[in-house]
Amino acid sequence: MDISPTESNALVNIEMQPEYFDTALNDVETQPTKRRKKKSIVWEYFTIENVGEGVRRACCKQCRQSFAYSTGSKVAGTSHLKRHIAKGGCPLFLQDQAQDPSKMSLDSVGPTPISDTPKRRYRTPSVPVAFDSDRCRHEIARMIIVHDYPLHMVEHEWFKTFVHNLQPKFNMVDFSTVQGDCVATYLREKSTIEGLIEQMPGRICLTLDLWNSKNTTGYVFITGQFIDSEWNIHKKLLNVVMEPYPESDSAFAHAVSACLSDWNIEGRLFSVTLNQNQPVSEIGMNSLRSLLSEKNPRILDGQLLLTNCLACSLTTIAQEALQAGLETVKKVRDCVKYVKTSELIEEKFLALKQQLQVLSTRNLSLDDQMKWNTTYEMLLAASELKEVFSCLDTLDPDYNKSPSGEEWKFVDNLCSYLKLIFDTANLLTSSSVPTANTFFHEAWKLQLELTRASTSEDKIVSTITKPMLAGFDKYWKSSCLVLAIAVVMDPRFKMKLVEFSFTKIYGDDALAYINTVDEGIHQLFLEYTGDVTLHLSNGVEHGLTEFDEYIMQSTSQKSKSELDEYLEESLLPRSHEFDVMRWWKLNKSKYPTLSKMAHDILTVPVSTVDPESVFDTGMKEMDRYRCTLRPETVEALYCAKDWLRSETFGNMDSVVKMEFPI
């Protein structure tokens, strides 16, 4: 029997509706006594024959094959009958198709052939997503900002081809348009940061980092660190200020003034931390100190100017140590290069290591001389393998460059003192924002260890540590007061750790240094108390001067005892889980004035560099391409990138849980 295209289409359409066969047809055919008209198109190709009592079979009209259909009230269904026709089970049907190609197969008529796989009963209709050209432009701008792509990429031929193939409806933007889109993205994000800063309960701390450029201009990167009402620390890049004469005495002061004006925070500046690896004249430092004192006259008279970034200071003393052993370090580097640049030699080296039963598990690799930590790690790994390196001549008789025993001793000592600064620098690599109290313990240990080592009778030790101490002394003298006041704000240590550490460092002279910190913290507290009393006296009637003085005096005495009460209380037990910010948040009712001082002093940043740049030895430099852009565009790209990355990687502004490893 021939199947017309119309019938074939009908059969396939029914195949696409399994629920029809599973419900409607079976309901009809489970009651053979009613003899309802069969609606399935299958019955155009089959007849039903009675073969016994209550047993019926379906017989193909073409090839006369017989198939089970029903036994009593149990009906077999029609799926196997459809497969016989649609899947090529009937030879006469296939032969008929071959003789008349105009009669299409059932598989070719419908989009999906009959399958044994059960089909879903319910389909969710697909809703087409409307193309949004503005959204695409927005995402292109974000992509360029976050990944530092050049703005001109939108005019690159292959990029335009790529975008057109993805979405022909998109009208590709040019350089000017995408520049405007990037600035618009920056302005949208800036409004959010402005809201955060407006609502901050305390003051803001700034860090300054100067980048050079090939065209002799400079760019001052200004980062703000502040606390919100929930006592979470935020760290945001606020401005990138282009300075045409970065070597001038007023460059940094001008950049800070521009930032304060831009963000409307002129009366809320607390501290400034400066990367002084860049040459800054004494006049320039005094200019910056005067500005800090002018904008914030009540806070230690401008003393909260940290003229040395901790990360930069650690990098400087690491380079001093490596420079002291320059020739020995080069010998070790040449040995590692000899092993790592030849696959055959490396295999022999590992075999020799096994033979000598050296148990080192460190990975041996060449260093990147632009990151001092990789040189330290190379020396450390090589030192643990010195036995194997000393036998390199057995692998190659002509190789005689291995360090001597005395040189390996130098490397061992060098690694010991590099480890001190490496461990401290590692604290700065966290994506979380560390509180200032975290670093006092690290700093005083370094100062003590280097002071002791520099007077050692061991010539190797003193050779390594003397230049290290000279470099770290500059940082310690600049930052000691701020770090000490910060650790006093930690209820686990207070003045006790200051007294203990200064006694270790200064011996009989310690009392003078201890008194300096004690006076400083009391003066700072009185200045915070003065802010409160000044607020109380604002707007009072003329003629009540004596009453105002009485109120200020009584309030001062009460508030002063608040600090003394805190200092006299017992120290809290030390715990790695302790969160100093959370403690002050919970105790702000008990110490209302002191808590305000605490969240400002604990927020002071000790480093100006990004976590990924802590170990960099090179100077930061603006690339040639960015220097060709307008200064406003450069600022928009860098600041928006900082803000968008914070969104992408989650809450990177949360307070760090990392505390003193005691």
C-alpha atoms as one frame of an Amber mdcrd trajectory, in Angstrom:
protein
   0.000   0.000   0.000   1.371   3.394  -0.976   1.680   6.254   1.522   0.980
   9.700   0.217   3.095  12.673   1.402   0.073  14.055   3.214  -0.418  10.792
   5.084   3.281  10.590   5.819   3.229  14.074   7.283   0.225  13.216   9.388
   1.950  10.140  10.754   5.084  12.069  11.703   3.030  14.809  13.321   1.340
  12.227  15.456   4.738  10.754  16.321   5.709  14.125  17.782   2.774  13.829
  20.210   3.429  10.719  22.311   0.842  11.783  24.818  -1.751  11.241  22.093
  -0.837   7.575  21.798  -0.251   7.070  25.497  -3.577   8.481  26.591  -6.274
   9.093  24.004  -5.676   6.068  21.760  -5.198   3.615  24.568  -8.329   4.883
  26.279 -10.256   4.162  23.112  -8.700   0.804  22.369  -8.777  -0.695  25.880
 -12.518  -1.239  25.382 -12.713  -3.333  22.171 -16.326  -4.134  22.760 -17.330
  -0.548  22.078 -15.776  -0.664  18.599 -15.041   3.044  18.506 -13.536   4.344
  15.281  -9.764   4.208  15.494  -8.261   7.630  14.937  -4.591   6.684  14.574
  -3.164   6.925  11.042  -1.399   3.621  11.784  -4.618   1.841  10.867  -4.222
   3.006   7.267  -1.424   0.402   7.065  -2.693  -2.340   9.387  -5.768  -4.484
   9.790  -6.919  -6.278  12.935  -7.456 -10.040  12.787  -9.016 -12.329  15.425
  -6.663 -15.302  15.937  -8.247 -16.912  18.969 -10.633 -16.422  21.851 -10.086
 -12.842  23.020  -6.785 -12.550  21.076  -6.360 -10.106  18.214  -3.297  -9.250
  16.110  -2.403  -6.330  13.808  -1.480  -7.380  10.258   0.591  -5.147   7.901
  -1.312  -4.563   4.659   1.969  -4.431   2.707   4.091  -7.371   3.893   1.404
  -9.265   5.835   3.574  -9.475   8.986   1.559 -10.038  12.148   2.006  -8.104
  15.420   0.499  -8.474  18.871  -2.395  -6.111  19.471  -4.696  -7.255  22.299
  -5.382 -10.141  24.641  -8.699  -9.839  26.407  -8.903  -6.332  27.808  -5.122
  -5.769  27.621  -4.092  -3.678  24.609  -0.482  -3.658  23.366  -0.682  -0.129
  21.924   0.555   1.126  18.547   4.188   2.199  19.088   5.628  -1.046  17.655
   3.337  -0.692  14.645   4.620   2.831  13.956   8.206   1.621  14.152   7.465
  -1.071  11.572   6.455   1.567   9.010   8.584   4.598   9.938  11.878   2.814
  10.782  12.047   0.669   7.650  10.828  -2.619   9.093   8.506  -3.228   6.170
  10.550  -4.392   3.094   7.697  -3.771   0.607   7.283  -0.219   1.895  11.026
   0.413   1.332  10.873  -1.151  -2.133   7.920   1.039  -3.016   9.900   4.117
  -1.924  12.870   3.146  -4.074  10.674   2.813  -7.185   8.973   6.161  -6.573
  11.373   8.706  -4.947   8.611  11.301  -4.843   7.183   9.341  -1.963   9.428
  10.628   0.827  10.420   8.540   3.787   8.810   9.273   7.068  12.208  10.272
   8.512  12.644  13.022   5.943   9.193  14.478   6.367   9.407  15.403  10.054
  12.220  17.050  11.989  12.586  14.037  14.297  12.150  10.337  13.378  10.202
   7.946  15.540  12.444   6.991  18.432  12.382   4.464  21.208  13.437   7.230
  23.621  10.479   8.590  25.604   9.710  12.192  24.806   8.831  14.921  27.266
   5.104  15.355  27.757   5.417  19.106  28.419   7.491  21.570  26.508   8.425
  25.030  27.745   8.151  27.458  24.856  11.451  29.271  24.237  11.239  33.039
  24.689  13.595  34.919  22.361  15.873  37.418  24.141  15.552  40.873  22.686
  18.818  42.332  21.366  19.925  45.320  23.457  22.527  47.472  21.691  23.055
  49.751  24.705  23.705  46.775  26.951  26.328  45.504  24.498  28.091  48.864
  24.515  28.056  48.862  28.300  29.636  45.400  28.449  32.325  46.312  25.904
  33.288  49.287  28.081  33.471  47.092  31.199  35.569  44.500  29.335  38.067
  47.162  28.200  38.309  48.637  31.710  38.741  45.400  33.676  41.216  43.758
  31.257  43.261  46.878  30.398  42.504  46.539  26.699  43.346  49.526  24.481
  40.334  51.642  23.581  41.360  51.462  19.923  40.591  47.736  19.825  37.009
  48.570  18.801  38.441  49.879  15.515  40.576  46.798  14.839  39.350  45.055
  11.708  39.278  41.517  13.053  37.523  42.551  16.240  34.822  44.286  14.212
  34.463  41.142  12.058  34.211  38.970  15.145  31.471  41.148  16.692  29.564
  41.358  13.396  29.517  37.560  13.098  28.207  37.294  16.632  25.498  39.924
  16.171  25.031  41.594  12.770  22.509  44.033  14.273  25.132  45.668  16.499
  26.442  48.978  15.161  30.126  48.877  16.067  31.356  51.825  18.128  34.471
  53.890  17.387  37.242  55.122  19.694  35.463  58.317  20.754  32.234  56.485
  21.551  33.856  53.756  23.638  35.948  56.370  25.467  32.709  58.113  26.436
  31.176  54.780  27.480  34.182  54.026  29.746  33.965  57.448  31.382  30.208
  56.971  31.846  30.873  53.621  33.553  33.387  55.353  35.833  30.887  58.070
  36.765  28.179  55.500  37.588  30.538  53.590  39.843  31.850  56.795  41.388
  28.398  57.762  42.626  28.318  54.532  44.655  31.722  55.237  46.222  30.644
  58.805  47.001  27.685  57.401  48.923  30.030  55.187  50.976  32.365  58.075
  51.785  29.533  60.447  52.716  28.224  57.921  55.238  31.579  56.962  56.805
  31.451  57.761  60.542  35.136  58.636  60.898  38.038  60.020  58.894  39.829
  58.815  55.785  43.460  57.736  55.322  45.262  58.267  52.018  48.198  56.501
  50.351  50.256  58.100  47.574  52.147  56.165  44.921  53.986  57.943  42.099
  54.278  56.334  38.671  56.774  57.654  36.152  56.382  57.704  32.369  58.554
  57.882  29.253  57.417  61.427  28.522  58.670  62.675  31.949  55.188  63.312
  33.339  54.141  61.583  36.536  50.896  60.050  37.792  50.070  60.086  41.509
  47.805  57.190  42.463  45.767  58.134  45.547  44.011  55.357  47.454  41.582
  55.989  50.298  41.073  53.690  53.261  38.118  54.210  55.589  35.589  52.416
  57.763  31.821  52.197  57.351  29.119  52.180  60.006  29.392  48.377  60.311
  33.119  48.625  61.090  34.215  47.134  57.773  37.351  48.608  56.173  37.116
  49.807  52.584  40.085  50.432  50.325  39.342  52.315  47.093  41.472  53.960
  44.423  40.132  57.518  44.456  42.224  59.469  41.967  44.996  59.213  39.411
  46.386  62.744  39.190  48.690  63.604  36.290  51.593  65.792  37.465  53.537
  67.452  34.627  56.510  68.054  36.978  56.584  65.069  39.370  60.000  66.061
  40.723  58.697  69.410  41.959  58.373  70.120  45.699  54.621  70.647  45.418
  53.641  67.606  43.327  52.351  65.410  46.160  50.693  68.263  48.041  48.902
  69.327  44.849  47.658  65.777  44.217  46.311  65.451  47.779  44.552  68.823
  47.557  42.925  67.787  44.273  41.693  64.539  45.845  40.261  66.221  48.944
  38.404  68.735  46.800  37.151  66.140  44.307  35.612  63.943  47.018  34.600
  66.755  49.386  36.616  65.342  52.303  38.808  68.336  53.129  37.948  68.246
  56.834  38.071  64.479  57.186  41.677  63.599  56.377  43.411  61.515  59.070
  46.754  60.270  57.724  48.917  60.088  54.598  51.203  57.166  53.731  53.820
  57.899  51.086  55.960  55.692  48.883  59.272  57.443  49.452  61.236  55.136
  47.166  60.618  57.964  44.754  62.952  60.944  45.342  61.118  63.485  47.511
  62.913  66.608  48.695  62.769  67.789  52.275  60.856  70.839  51.058  58.332
  68.540  49.376  57.904  66.524  52.575  57.406  69.693  54.618  54.861  70.911
  52.079  52.888  67.681  52.458  53.194  67.757  56.245  51.942  71.352  56.338
  48.967  70.410  54.196  48.113  67.504  56.508  48.388  69.783  59.541  46.272
  72.462  57.844  43.510  70.087  56.738  43.525  68.185  60.011  45.028  70.500
  62.648  43.641  68.648  65.652  45.296  65.299  64.875  48.853  65.319  66.305
  49.702  68.484  64.389  50.396  66.669  61.099  52.512  63.898  62.632  50.437
  61.158  60.962  52.511  61.324  57.799  54.087  57.933  57.152  56.942  58.741
  54.823  57.843  55.113  54.145  55.639  52.410  52.661  56.249  49.066  54.395
  56.221  46.998  51.179  58.677  49.364  49.496  60.911  49.424  52.580  61.026
  45.614  52.713  61.849  45.466  49.022  64.690  47.964  49.533  66.310  46.000
  52.359  65.888  42.715  50.467  67.747  44.239  47.542  70.445  45.506  49.944
  70.913  41.974  51.276  71.058  40.430  47.804  73.491  43.112  46.694  75.802
  42.194  49.596  76.147  38.701  48.117  75.829  39.611  44.437  78.568  37.297
  43.136  77.446  34.332  45.229  73.807  34.790  44.168  74.922  34.883  40.519
  76.845  31.617  40.987  73.759  29.904  42.411  71.617  31.296  39.589  74.085
  29.955  36.987  73.969  26.499  38.619  70.180  26.458  38.551  70.191  27.667
  34.947  72.632  24.868  34.016  70.297  22.242  35.493  66.925  23.669  34.400
  67.760  24.527  30.780  68.785  20.977  29.835  66.260  18.172  30.139  69.011
  15.556  30.102  71.040  17.289  32.834  67.906  17.754  34.961  67.137  14.022
  34.779  70.706  13.202  35.834  70.476  15.815  38.602  67.302  14.215  40.004
  68.888  10.778  39.811  71.912  12.092  41.718  69.562  13.618  44.320  67.963
  10.197  44.865  71.341   8.538  45.045  72.505  11.000  47.724  69.150  10.628
  49.533  68.531  14.385  49.692  64.988  14.883  51.019  64.221  18.429  49.787
  60.691  18.830  48.395  61.077  22.413  47.145  60.702  23.138  43.461  63.926
  24.321  41.868  63.346  27.120  39.375  65.054  30.191  37.965  64.150  33.501
  39.530  62.430  36.520  38.037  64.818  39.333  38.936  61.928  41.823  38.903
  60.449  40.059  41.974  62.809  39.547  44.913  60.735  36.764  46.500  61.483
  34.483  43.517  65.226  35.005  44.102  64.762  34.137  47.782  62.811  30.981
  46.868  65.478  29.977  44.303  68.259  30.399  46.893  66.273  28.488  49.514
  65.636  25.531  47.177  69.251  25.518  45.960  70.561  25.648  49.543  68.624
  22.483  50.410  70.176  20.818  47.328  73.741  22.049  47.876  75.032  18.487
  48.266  73.749  17.660  44.803  75.059  20.906  43.293  78.476  20.206  44.791
  78.576  16.991  42.744  77.695  18.576  39.394  81.222  17.892  38.188  80.371
  14.176  38.239  77.706  14.870  35.622  79.962  17.106  33.569  83.716  17.115
  34.347  84.061  20.486  32.631  81.525  22.159  34.944  83.351  23.899  37.802
  81.076  26.817  38.683  79.434  25.399  41.811  79.662  27.641  44.909  82.259
  26.724  47.523  81.421  25.585  51.048  81.946  29.126  52.366  79.627  30.500
  49.681  76.914  27.992  50.571  77.246  29.138  54.193  76.673  32.694  52.982
  73.540  31.535  51.108  72.192  29.794  54.230  72.597  32.972  56.310  71.184
  35.137  53.549  68.051  32.947  53.382  67.627  33.162  57.163  67.446  36.971
  57.136  65.499  37.186  53.896  62.894  34.936  55.520  62.268  37.568  58.217
  61.221  40.173  55.676  59.568  37.620  53.386  57.173  36.550  56.177  56.273
  40.168  56.951  55.785  41.039  53.274  53.489  38.040  52.879  51.016  39.684
  55.266  50.584  42.436  52.674  49.610  40.051  49.869  46.182  39.267  51.291
  43.199  40.504  49.282  41.647  41.583  52.593  42.609  44.894  54.154  44.875
  44.425  57.206  44.505  46.657  60.256  47.500  48.740  61.381  47.960  46.856
  64.681  48.905  43.741  62.695  52.309  45.141  61.776  53.747  46.489  65.037
  54.749  43.034  66.204  56.347  42.243  62.826  58.188  45.580  62.705  59.689
  45.489  66.200  60.866  41.887  65.730  62.633  42.908  62.526  64.209  45.927
  64.190  65.428  43.800  67.114  66.776  40.921  64.985  68.609  43.189  62.557
  70.050  45.313  65.378  71.452  42.218  67.092  72.732  40.630  63.898  74.474
  43.769  62.644  76.836  43.649  65.652  77.550  39.930  65.263  81.161  38.740
  65.328  80.317  36.463  62.410  81.567  38.452  59.415  79.084  36.873  57.011
  76.100  37.738  59.247  77.199  41.332  59.831  77.948  41.815  56.114  74.386
  40.786  55.249  72.521  42.572  58.030  74.275  45.957  58.343  72.825  47.343
  55.102  69.466  45.737  55.936  69.353  47.513  59.307  70.294  50.860  57.734
  67.345  50.534  55.342  64.837  49.373  57.954  65.862  52.093  60.437  64.352
  54.682  58.098  61.014  52.884  58.122  61.035  52.273  61.886  61.730  55.925
  62.754  59.011  57.137  60.386  56.276  54.685  61.369  57.053  53.558  64.916
  54.712  56.029  66.655  51.688  55.252  64.456  52.203  51.474  64.664  52.661
  51.652  68.445  49.485  53.688  68.977  47.642  51.198  66.740  48.765  48.218
  68.819  47.681  50.010  72.023  44.198  49.932  70.482  44.392  46.119  70.523
  42.905  45.005  73.897  45.167  41.937  73.894  48.346  44.069  74.072  47.731
  47.766  74.918  50.828  49.506  76.338  52.270  46.219  77.642  53.592  45.092
  74.259  55.036  48.563  73.623  56.859  48.489  76.961  58.133  44.934  76.384
  59.332  45.480  72.811  60.983  48.860  73.442  62.850  47.433  76.425  64.178
  44.660  74.165  65.245  47.109  71.448  66.494  50.121  73.420  67.490  48.656
  76.777  68.122  51.394  79.342  66.927  54.082  76.914  63.515  52.455  76.464
  61.646  54.658  78.953  61.967  57.777  76.789  60.477  55.972  73.784  57.704
  54.444  75.893  56.793  57.880  77.243  56.642  59.267  73.704  54.002  56.695
  72.758  52.065  57.222  75.994  52.033  61.000  75.513  51.083  60.606  71.878
  48.079  58.392  72.557  46.838  60.666  75.347  47.266  63.765  73.180  45.401
  62.077  70.332  42.587  61.075  72.681  42.273  64.617  74.048  42.015  65.914
  70.502  39.147  63.498  69.858  37.595  64.676  73.124  38.050  68.239  71.879
  36.024  67.385  68.792  33.165  66.290  71.053  33.282  69.387  73.276  33.615
  71.658  70.269  30.447  70.086  68.888  28.673  70.692  72.242  29.649  74.371
  72.349  28.685  75.210  68.774  25.641  77.458  68.544  25.329  78.362  72.244
  24.253  81.812  73.403  26.816  84.564  73.801  27.559  85.281  77.449  27.852
  81.666  78.593  31.598  81.447  78.042  32.434  80.372  81.574  29.696  77.736
  81.452  31.110  76.447  78.157  34.562  76.188  79.712  33.087  74.277  82.650
  31.306  71.825  80.312  34.466  71.293  78.260  36.600  70.762  81.354  34.215
  68.290  82.999  33.696  66.414  79.728  37.454  66.283  79.172  38.044  64.823
  82.633  35.360  62.211  82.124  36.612  61.269  78.663  40.232  61.179  79.781
  39.346  58.586  82.395  37.791  56.554  79.586  41.271  56.005  78.102  42.838
  55.338  81.511  40.085  52.846  82.338  40.753  51.001  79.086  44.517  50.897
  79.662  44.159  49.697  83.254  41.840  46.797  82.441  43.343  43.317  82.111
  44.523  42.161  78.704  42.235  39.905  76.724  43.426  36.333  76.042  45.231
  36.038  72.723  43.393  34.178  69.976  43.964  33.788  66.244  40.221  34.201
  65.744  40.186  37.603  67.455  38.739  40.438  65.337  39.886  43.790  66.714
  37.339  45.787  64.719  34.487  43.626  65.906  35.640  44.072  69.527  35.530
  47.861  69.238  32.159  47.698  67.514  30.761  45.701  70.440  32.362  48.045
  73.009  31.592  51.432  71.434  28.917  52.104  74.063  31.418  51.537  76.850
  34.130  53.609  75.132  32.260  56.095  72.887  35.143  58.520  72.294  37.956
  55.982  72.383  36.159  53.776  69.843  36.073  56.681  67.359  39.801  57.102
  67.740  40.332  53.352  67.452  38.580  52.944  64.117  40.606  55.808  62.623
  44.012  54.717  63.894  43.427  51.042  63.044  42.509  52.033  59.501  45.872
  53.712  58.782  47.403  51.844  55.799  51.028  50.782  56.076  51.563  50.053
  52.380  50.872  51.949  49.166  51.158  49.065  46.683  48.683  46.468  45.440
  48.923  42.946  46.935  50.186  41.525  43.627  53.044  44.088  43.527  54.404
  43.642  47.066  57.613  41.906  45.877  58.231  44.027  42.760  61.696  45.557
  42.491  61.066  47.810  39.502  59.608  51.310  39.532  55.988  51.682  38.444
  55.690  53.280  35.048  52.716  54.358  32.965  52.822  52.662  29.548  53.203
  54.662  26.357  49.645  54.026  25.196  48.006  55.352  28.386  50.208  58.438
  28.235  48.558  59.341  24.904  45.095  59.435  26.509  43.577  62.410  28.245
  44.385  62.517  31.996  40.642  62.320  32.785  40.353  59.124  30.734  43.394
  57.559  32.408  41.881  58.293  35.829  38.506  56.885  34.776  40.049  53.639
  33.454  42.211  52.908  36.509  39.663  53.880  39.152  36.762  52.068  37.465
  38.929  48.948  37.121  39.646  48.991  40.869  35.949  49.356  41.713  34.701
  46.786  39.176  37.243  44.196  40.306  36.000  44.598  43.873  32.503  43.751
  42.615  33.716  40.814  40.512  35.777  39.107  43.199  33.326  39.633  46.038
  33.801  41.626  49.186  37.491  42.414  49.016  37.061  45.266  51.458  36.246
  43.151  54.485  38.466  43.452  57.502  41.237  40.891  57.667  41.048  38.081
  60.226  44.835  37.792  60.316  46.411  38.812  63.620  49.671  38.435  65.531
  51.249  34.969  65.239  52.014  34.733  68.950
